[in-house]
Amino acid sequence: MRIFLALAAALLFPTVVFAQDAKPAALADYVSFCLALWDGVPDLHAKAAALGVQDVSGSAGMSMTLGKSTMQFYRAPPGNPPVSRTVGATSTTFTDGKDWSCDVNIHSPVERADLEAMEKTLDLEGQIMTLGPTMMGRWKIRKRHPVVLIKAVAGKNFTMLMVQKFDASTAMTKAKPAH
């Protein structure tokens, strides 16, 4: 377990952080990538490439399962510029359902307009709060069941985007006896 935690920390929180000159993909594209990961879409490799990230294992769609949790990690390839984006997706099965979470770390400036564009594109209900130099947002995707929640924290040169859903019907379907 210690090895897994060290690997996850190294992938999700690189020690060297530089801002990029190029504008990163739209925040809505990262949310869409997270949803695609959860749904197991066939063109996942192409979606990752469009975001400038790749599976850390080098093989598209590779995942690692530890107990009740399955994880996938993506990051920008090493080189010029240094690693500036990571995506870590985890699903955990519980007795009463399944939780999916997706954490996106973008090490470049994000403006309020970027958060507002994500709100509009994904039809989100919630708000953006400005606290000094930091912006925070909390939303849910309208008309989506199970509910998908999105949280964002954006500072001067970083953005953390967290996408999460819990599907109680997954376990309920398995628990129902066949008649």
N, C-alpha and C positions, 0 to 999 in steps of 0.2 A: 504494500500500500504506500510506503514511503517513496518508492521509486516512481509510482504513478503520480503522486502529488508533486514530486520534483519535476517530472516531465511536463505535467500540466502547467505548473508555474513558469517554467522556462518558455513554453510555447505561447502562453497567454500574456505574459508580462515581460517582454524582452528588455534587457538591461540598457540597450542603446536605442534611444528614441530620437528620430530626426523628422522634421516637418518636410513634406514633399512640395515641390513646385506644382505638380500636376494635381488637378482636382480629383478626389476619390469618387468612386461610384456613388450614385444617389443612395441615401439611407434606406429608402423603400426597397432598393434592389437587394440590400443585405437581409432585410426582413423576408423578402420573397425567397431568398436563398435558404434561410432557416426553415421556412415552411416546406420548401422543396426537399430539404434534407429529411424532414419528418415524414413526408409523403413518399419518399423513395423514388422520385422521378427518374426516368431513364437517362436524361441529358444532364445529369448533375455535374459532370466534368466540364461541360461547356459553360454552365452557369458559374462554376467556380472560376474558370478562366476569364470570363467576362468581368469578374470582380477583381482579378489580379491575384487570386489565391490558388493554392494547390493543396491537395491532400498531403499531410506531412509524411505519409508512408511512401509516397511516390506512386501509389496505385489508387485510381479513382474509386471512391466508395468504400474504402477499407475502414472497418470499425473495430473497436476493442471492447470486449464485454468483461466486466468484473462483477460477479454476483448478479444483482438485479439491475445493474446499470450498464448501458452501452454508450460509448463515446466515439466521436469523430472530431478530428482537429484539422484545420486548414490554416495556412498562413501564406503571406507573400513570399515568393522565392528569395533566397539570400542573394545579395549582389548590390547593384547600384540602382535605386536607393536601398538602404538597409531595410530589414523587416519593418513594415509599418502597419500591417493589418493582420489580425488573427480572428478566426471563427472557431469556437468550440461548442459542439452540440452534444447534449447528453439526454438520454431517456432513462427513466427509472420506473420499474413496474412495482406497484404496491398491491396489497390485497384488495383495495377498493378502487383502483384505477391506475392510470399511467400518467406520469409527468414528463413533459418535454421542455427542455430549456436550451437556449442558444445564446451564447455570449459573444459579442463582436467588439473588438478593440481596434480603433482607427486612430493612428497617431499622426493626425494632421488637423488643422483648424476646421471647425464646423460652425457655420453661421446660423443665426435664428431662422433665416430664410430656408436653410436646408431642413430644419426640423418642421417648419410650416409646410414645405413641399411634401415631406413624408406624411404629415397629417392629411393633406388633401389627396395625395395619390392613393393611400391605403384606406381612406374614409375612416379616420380615427376619431374616437370620442375621448376627450381628456383635456389636458392643458400643458402649456410650457410655462415654467417659472424661472425668473431670472434672479439669482442670488449673487450679487457682486459680479465677478468675472465668470461665474459658472451658470450654465443653463441646465435645468432639469425638466424632464417631461415624463408624464405618466398617461398612458392611453390604453384603450382596448379597441380592437378592430370591430366595427359595427357589423351586425348581421352575420357573425361567424360563431358557429357552435361546433365543438366546445369553444368557449371564450379564449381568445388569444390576447394576452397582456403584453404591453411594450413599455419599457422604461429606458430613458436616456439620460446620461450625464455628459455634458460637453464643457470642456475647459478651453484654455488658450490653444493648446496643441494636442488635444486628445478628445476622443469621444468613446464612451462605453454605451453599447446598445444591448439591452437584455430583452429577449423575446421568450415568453413562457405560456404553456397551456397545460391544463390538467383535464384528462378525459376519464370521468368516472364510468362512462358506459363501457369502456374496454373491459374492465373487470366484471361489470354487471352482465355483459353478454356471455362471458366465460362461465359465470356462476349459475346462469339460468339452466335448469334441467330441461332436457329434450322431452317433448311429449309425443 
